[in-house]
Amino acid sequence: MNGLAKGLAVIQAFNDEARALTLAEAAARTGLTRAAARRILMTLEDLGFAARHGERHFVLTPKVLSLGYAYLTSMPLWTFAEPVLESLVEELGETCSIAVLDGTELVYVLRIPVHRILTQGVTIGSRLPLHCHSAGRILLSGLTTVQLEAYFQRATLRSYTPRTLTDPARLRRAVTEAGRKGYAWVQGEMEESISGLSVPIFQPDGHVLAALNVSLNRKNASEAAAVRNLLPKLRRAAERLHASLAVRGSPRRVVRMGQVQRPAGRGA
Amino acid sequence: MNGLAKGLAVIQAFNDEARALTLAEAAARTGLTRAAARRILMTLEDLGFAARHGERHFVLTPKVLSLGYAYLTSMPLWTFAEPVLESLVEELGETCSIAVLDGTELVYVLRIPVHRILTQGVTIGSRLPLHCHSAGRILLSGLTTVQLEAYFQRATLRSYTPRTLTDPARLRRAVTEAGRKGYAWVQGEMEESISGLSVPIFQPDGHVLAALNVSLNRKNASEAAAVRNLLPKLRRAAERLHASLAVRGSPRRVVRMGQVQRPAGRGA
């Protein structure tokens, strides 16, 4: 690992269970030597990304957010999509999000919560497994056959509730069905009481850029009611985002399996 | 600059005007040589933080968000504060945010928008100058005299509208007043039609951890009406967050001038 790789690993070593790390802890969590961890944390401190906390601990500073912000502002859809998502939330009265695919997970790039969704700590940058989330099914439906094979080879289809689809054949059918119907409905597969409805946001070239999602936190949610009451509005919002993409000429990116597809066209 | 510093600089080189960079562009924006920029971008690509876009360009991937997310989850207040902020938004029907201080700017760590706030691209990780924002005045009011001096030495008090306070003596008085009253009201100093009301979120040791803010996007906003209708609810929410901090024993951090104060007590 070079210095950059080590530094990024150290930043990612911090989380809810590790809010302040000693040199030894940072080393243990990253597999670095104590000396290397020290060098990295001193550099991060010099650059303002980390700071001392007490005698022996380091913490991250809010400057770290500027790194994630670099991604968000470099994808202008995520900023100009906000008013569209706001209108949708106002219309539906439910929590709405936009998620993209990264490796075997989805990442929220925009999320506006309403009511109390019980899941704590779901915010921009949160990562969730693809297989048991309606946005995940939509993102999987946008993959080519080869990409989908790669997903099934790499993914762990963990069971979160008795309803979680963990059988690859059944998951494949669910993904195909989501692609055919143009929406995915997933109920209680990640948490018993949470359901979700998602539709694709298409790029001008027809690839799936992201999934637009509405989350319902109630026991008696039904696919029929969601399709009747929520789907038309979700589709209109996705269509508006698609139209904006065409106008604004956002980079025609296809995020897939941790990388980005080469578009045929322009290079910026 | 070592490899880590260079890498973080390259990540930060991407933004709305630079969504896809060639090696030459990345080099020009960071002051690196073309060879160094190439090495950094190849490493970022290997690690999944950047990807090729067309023949000659690189873009950031959503994995970059995991870096900002490391900060957000390492400060649990920002995740468990979400339901409190949601209730507040429901009560007030206005856009609410939580901001912390970083250098001479404030950084949003949580934000729930309602209606259409015209300012585009304000999201988690957004940075704004302290001097013309009500949350900024509150964060400045939490500084010691020495820290406030350092702020005035480093900050550029840029004028955004005819109402922007740019005179240091008047800004000092406004900060003192915000500290004394326990709230800050700022009207039209960053954008003509936007007003804001902010209160401090105190840490258990009495330091100001963050500012809780409500933004109003209307011409006829008045301080009297905001103080009457919004301030009591804003204060109750800040009090709940303060109480949660005491219970959860979040690291007693004071973010100031780009670093973190050493607390007297425990080391997390």
Interface residues (C-beta under 8 A of the other chain):
Chain A: N2 G3 L4 A5 K6 G7 L8 I11 Q12 A13 F14 N15 D16 A18 R19 A20 T22 I40 T43 L44 E45 D46 L47 G48 F49 A51 R52 H53 G54 E55 R56 H57 V59 L60 T61 P62 K63 V64 L65 S66 L67 G68 Y69 A70 Y71 L72 T73 S74 M75 P76 W78 T79 F80 E82 P83 E86 S87 E90 V100 L101 D102 G103 V107 V109 L110 I112 P113 V114 H115 R116 Q120 G121 T123 I124 G125 S126 R127 S250 P251 R253 V255 G258 Q259 V260 R262 P263 G265 R266 G267 A268
Chain B: N2 G3 L4 A5 K6 G7 L8 I11 Q12 A13 F14 N15 D16 A18 R19 A20 I40 T43 L44 E45 D46 L47 G48 F49 A51 R52 H53 G54 E55 R56 H57 V59 L60 T61 P62 K63 V64 L65 S66 L67 G68 Y69 A70 Y71 L72 T73 S74 M75 P76 W78 T79 F80 E82 P83 E86 S87 E90 V100 L101 D102 G103 V107 V109 L110 I112 P113 V114 H115 R116 Q120 G121 T123 I124 G125 S126 R127 S250 P251 R253 V255 G258 Q259 V260 R262 P263 G265 R266 G267 A268
